[in-house]
C-alpha cells in the first residue's frame, strides 16, 4: 500500500492507523480462503509511524488454531525491511474448511 496524501493527517503527514489495520485485517481474511472468514479478535501493535510517500508491505502467516477453534493469523507490515505494524488476528471461519489453510 502506497501512503498517499489521502491516507495521512494533513498537519504531520503521518498515516492514519486505521489504514494500516485495514490492510492487515484484509490480508488475514484473504489467507483464510473461505467464503466465511470474520475477525473475532485482534491484538495489534504499531511499532513506528509511517509517513506520506512510504510503501507498506504486509505479510501473513497462518499459525493454526487457538483453544476456541479460531484460526490464528499473524500479520507483519514493513516499510523497506523495518517492521511498522504487527498483529494477531483470531478468525472465525466456516466449519467445512477448518484446518485446510
Rosetta blueprint (number, residue, H / E / L):
1 X L
2 X E
3 X L
4 X L
5 X H
6 X H
7 X H
8 X E
9 X L
10 X L
11 X L
12 X L
13 X L
14 X E
15 X E
16 X L
17 X H
18 X H
19 X H
20 X H
21 X H
22 X H
23 X H
24 X H
25 X H
26 X H
27 X H
28 X H
29 X H
30 X H
31 X H
32 X H
33 X L
34 X L
35 X L
36 X L
37 X E
38 X E
39 X E
40 X E
41 X E
42 X E
43 X E
44 X E
45 X E
46 X E
47 X L
48 X L
49 X L
50 X L
51 X E
52 X L
53 X L
54 X L
55 X E
56 X E
57 X E
58 X E
59 X E
60 X E
61 X E
62 X E
63 X E
64 X E
65 X E
66 X L
67 X L
68 X L
69 X L
70 X L
71 X E
72 X E
73 X E
74 X E
75 X E
76 X E
77 X E
78 X E
79 X E
80 X L
81 X L
82 X E
83 X E
84 X E
85 X E
86 X E
87 X E
88 X E
89 X E
90 X E
91 X E
92 X E
93 X E
94 X L
95 X H
96 X H
97 X H
98 X L
99 X L
100 X L
101 X L
